[in-house]
Amino acid sequence: MKHFQRKKVESSSIYNILRLVINKISLLICALLCNLNTFSQNDTINFTDEQNKKQGYWILTNHQKKLPGYRADQKVEEGYFIDNKKEGKWVFYYRNGKTKHVLYYQHGVPDGKATFYYKNGTIRETGTWKNNRWVGEYRQYYENGNPKNHFKYDNRGVKNGKQVYFHENGNPSLIGTWDNGNEAGDLAEYKEDGSANTERYKAGPELNIKNKGDSIVVDSIVIKGDSLKIIHYQKSKEPLIPFDGNGYHEFKDRNGNTTKSGEFEDGLLINGKIFKYDEKGNLILTKVVKDRNIIKVIRK
């Protein structure tokens, strides 16, 4: 009798062990199936629905874009479509494979954070693009990574508040306030070493540059004194109407030199020219743009 009871206990223990093992195997199989299902859903790219509308994640190669200089199978841009319209984050690429710019879309239109890069991978400009114009904080950089200018735009795309231009070494070249798109009466210009430049304006307050590295920001520049009070300008009664990013336009620097000219689409130069000048204002480089790409470089 005792022997029979012992056998019964052993059989029960074996049964419990087997049941535990089977349960664990079942859980592993379920997890595997779930992962496979998730993978299959996320793995679909370049999907077109029954109404021939692009949906989901797309990778566009030069088969579709047909841009000059790219290989036919080379990736040109990638991001999400909803009902044939770009939505969310889109990444565009140079011919060398590096990121060209990153834009955020809403209903097929760039709307949100926008970042543009040089071919070497450093940031060229970054800010917020809304309603075909820059709004809020906007920053542009030299190819070496140092800041080129820090601007503040209002919701109309009009400069308002403190604006700063920089030399290529990262030190400020011009600081002043813009009011309703116009220069206010407190401009100050500086040489590359930080000393006052009095060629055009009276000497501005002394600068105390706390950080000369790549991360220099407007707030790290301390200006001694309450204001810059240099020279007063006649303000126009109406604010300057900002360029909406589409059609023919010419951009000029603070010296009046044309920096970009041609046909623009959503703020990007499609066909035209880009000009670069030396410190004396002499033209040293012209880039010819066709179909969004630089096709020719002319050096003086």
C-alpha positions in Angstrom: 0.0 0.0 0.0 2.8 2.4 0.9 4.6 1.5 -2.3 1.5 2.3 -4.4 1.1 5.7 -2.6 4.8 6.5 -3.3 4.4 5.7 -7.0 1.3 7.9 -7.1 3.2 10.8 -5.6 6.1 10.4 -8.0 3.7 10.3 -11.0 1.9 13.4 -9.8 5.3 15.3 -9.5 6.3 14.3 -13.0 2.9 15.5 -14.3 3.3 18.9 -12.6 6.9 19.3 -14.0 5.7 18.4 -17.5 2.8 20.8 -17.3 5.2 23.6 -16.2 7.5 22.9 -19.1 4.6 22.8 -21.6 3.3 26.2 -20.3 6.8 27.8 -20.7 7.1 26.4 -24.2 3.6 27.8 -25.0 4.6 31.2 -23.8 7.8 31.2 -25.8 5.9 30.2 -28.9 3.3 33.0 -28.4 6.1 35.6 -27.9 7.8 34.4 -31.0 4.6 34.6 -33.0 3.9 38.1 -31.7 7.4 39.3 -32.7 7.1 37.8 -36.1 3.7 39.5 -36.6 5.1 42.8 -35.5 8.1 42.4 -37.7 5.9 41.6 -40.7 3.8 44.7 -40.1 6.8 47.1 -39.7 8.7 45.5 -42.5 6.4 46.7 -45.2 7.8 49.7 -47.1 6.8 51.6 -50.3 3.2 50.4 -49.8 0.5 51.7 -52.1 -3.2 51.2 -51.1 -6.1 50.2 -53.4 -6.7 53.9 -54.3 -3.1 54.1 -55.4 -2.1 56.3 -52.5 1.2 56.0 -50.8 0.9 54.8 -47.2 3.4 54.1 -44.4 7.2 54.1 -44.6 8.8 54.9 -47.9 12.4 54.9 -49.2 12.7 56.9 -52.4 15.6 56.1 -54.6 16.8 57.8 -57.7 14.6 55.4 -59.8 11.7 57.7 -58.6 13.5 61.0 -58.2 15.8 61.0 -61.2 18.2 63.6 -59.8 21.5 64.3 -61.7 24.6 62.7 -60.1 22.9 60.0 -58.1 23.0 56.3 -58.9 19.7 54.8 -60.0 19.5 52.6 -56.9 20.8 55.3 -54.5 18.6 56.4 -51.6 17.5 60.0 -52.0 14.9 60.5 -49.2 12.9 58.5 -46.7 9.9 59.0 -44.4 6.2 58.4 -43.9 3.3 59.0 -46.2 -0.4 59.3 -45.1 -2.8 59.3 -48.0 -0.1 60.3 -50.5 1.1 63.2 -48.3 4.4 63.4 -46.4 3.9 63.3 -42.7 6.4 63.6 -39.8 10.1 63.2 -40.1 11.7 63.0 -43.6 15.4 62.6 -44.2 17.1 63.7 -47.5 20.6 62.6 -48.6 23.5 64.0 -50.5 25.1 62.0 -53.3 27.9 60.9 -50.9 25.2 59.3 -48.7 25.4 61.8 -45.8 22.3 63.6 -44.6 21.4 66.7 -46.6 18.5 68.0 -44.5 15.8 66.8 -42.1 12.4 68.2 -42.3 9.1 67.6 -40.5 5.9 67.6 -42.5 2.2 68.1 -41.7 -0.3 67.2 -44.5 2.5 67.2 -47.1 3.9 70.6 -46.2 7.2 71.3 -44.3 6.0 72.5 -40.9 8.1 72.2 -37.8 11.8 71.7 -37.0 14.1 71.9 -40.0 17.9 71.2 -40.1 20.2 71.5 -43.1 23.7 70.0 -43.3 26.9 70.6 -45.2 28.3 67.7 -47.2 30.9 67.0 -44.4 28.0 66.3 -42.0 28.1 69.6 -39.9 24.9 71.6 -39.4 24.5 74.5 -41.8 21.2 75.9 -40.4 18.5 74.9 -38.1 15.2 76.4 -36.8 11.5 76.1 -37.0 9.8 76.4 -40.4 6.1 77.3 -40.5 3.9 78.7 -43.1 6.8 79.0 -45.6 9.0 81.0 -43.2 11.4 80.7 -40.3 9.8 81.5 -36.9 11.4 81.6 -33.4 15.0 80.8 -32.9 17.1 80.4 -36.1 20.8 79.5 -36.2 23.2 79.2 -39.1 26.7 77.8 -38.9 30.0 77.9 -40.8 31.2 74.7 -42.3 33.8 74.4 -39.5 30.9 74.2 -37.0 31.2 77.7 -35.5 28.1 79.9 -35.4 27.4 82.2 -38.3 24.3 84.0 -37.1 21.7 83.7 -34.4 18.4 85.3 -35.3 15.0 85.6 -33.6 11.8 85.7 -35.7 8.3 86.3 -34.7 5.3 84.3 -35.9 5.2 86.4 -39.1 8.8 85.5 -40.0 9.9 89.0 -39.1 13.1 89.7 -37.2 12.4 90.9 -33.7 14.7 91.2 -30.7 18.4 90.6 -30.3 20.3 89.4 -33.4 23.9 88.3 -33.6 26.3 87.7 -36.5 29.6 85.9 -36.0 33.0 85.7 -37.6 34.2 82.3 -38.8 36.3 81.9 -35.7 33.2 82.0 -33.6 33.5 85.5 -32.2 30.6 88.0 -32.7 30.9 90.4 -35.7 27.7 92.4 -35.2 25.2 92.6 -32.4 22.0 94.6 -32.3 18.3 94.7 -31.9 15.7 94.4 -34.6 12.2 95.9 -34.2 9.4 94.8 -36.4 11.9 93.8 -39.1 14.0 96.9 -39.0 17.4 97.7 -37.4 17.0 99.5 -34.1 19.4 102.2 -32.9 21.9 100.0 -31.0 24.2 98.2 -33.6 27.8 97.4 -32.6 30.4 95.8 -34.9 33.4 93.8 -33.8 36.7 92.4 -35.2 37.6 88.8 -35.2 39.6 89.2 -32.0 36.6 90.7 -30.2 37.8 94.3 -30.3 35.5 97.1 -31.5 35.3 97.7 -35.3 34.7 101.5 -35.8 34.8 101.5 -39.6 31.0 101.9 -39.9 29.8 102.5 -36.3 31.0 104.0 -33.1 32.8 101.6 -30.7 30.4 99.3 -29.0 30.6 98.1 -25.4 33.4 95.7 -24.5 32.6 92.0 -25.1 33.3 89.4 -22.5 33.2 86.1 -24.4 32.9 83.3 -21.9 32.9 80.4 -24.4 34.9 80.5 -27.6 34.1 76.9 -28.5 31.6 75.5 -31.1 28.7 75.7 -28.6 28.8 79.5 -28.2 25.3 80.9 -27.8 23.8 84.3 -27.6 23.4 84.1 -23.8 27.1 83.4 -23.3 27.9 86.9 -24.6 27.9 89.5 -21.9 27.6 93.2 -23.0 28.7 95.7 -20.4 26.2 98.4 -20.0 22.4 98.6 -20.3 22.4 99.2 -24.1 24.5 99.5 -27.2 23.2 103.0 -28.3 25.3 103.4 -31.4 23.3 105.0 -34.3 19.6 105.6 -35.0 17.9 104.6 -38.2 14.7 105.8 -39.9 12.2 103.1 -39.4 9.6 102.3 -42.1 6.0 102.5 -41.0 5.2 99.0 -42.2 7.1 95.8 -41.3 9.1 94.2 -44.0 7.0 91.5 -45.7 8.9 88.2 -45.4 9.6 86.0 -48.4 7.1 83.1 -48.3 9.7 80.6 -49.6 8.2 80.2 -53.1 9.0 81.7 -56.5 11.9 84.0 -57.6 13.8 85.7 -54.8 17.2 87.2 -54.0 18.8 87.0 -50.6 21.4 89.6 -49.6 23.9 89.9 -46.7 24.2 92.9 -44.4 26.7 94.5 -46.9 24.1 94.3 -49.7 25.8 91.5 -51.6 23.5 88.9 -53.2 24.0 85.5 -51.5 21.3 83.5 -53.2 19.1 84.1 -56.2 16.7 82.1 -58.3 13.6 80.0 -58.1 12.6 78.7 -54.6 10.2 76.0 -53.5 9.2 75.7 -49.9 12.3 77.7 -49.0 14.8 75.6 -50.9 16.7 76.9 -53.9 15.6 74.8 -56.9 17.2 76.6 -59.8 19.6 79.5 -59.4 23.0 80.6 -58.0 24.7 80.8 -54.6 27.4 83.4 -54.1 30.3 83.5 -51.6 32.4 86.6 -50.8 35.6 87.2 -49.0 35.9 89.6 -46.0 36.4 92.6 -48.3 33.1 91.8 -50.1 34.8 90.4 -53.3 33.0 87.6 -55.0 35.2 84.4 -54.7 32.8 81.6 -55.5 29.6 80.9 -57.5 27.6 77.7 -57.3 25.1 76.9 -60.0 22.0 75.0 -58.8 19.7 73.0 -61.1 16.9 70.7 -59.9 18.0 71.2 -56.3 21.6 70.1 -56.9 24.8 72.0 -57.4 25.9 71.2 -60.9 28.8 73.7 -61.3 31.2 75.6 -59.1 32.9 78.7 -60.5 35.9 80.1 -58.5 37.2 83.6 -59.0 
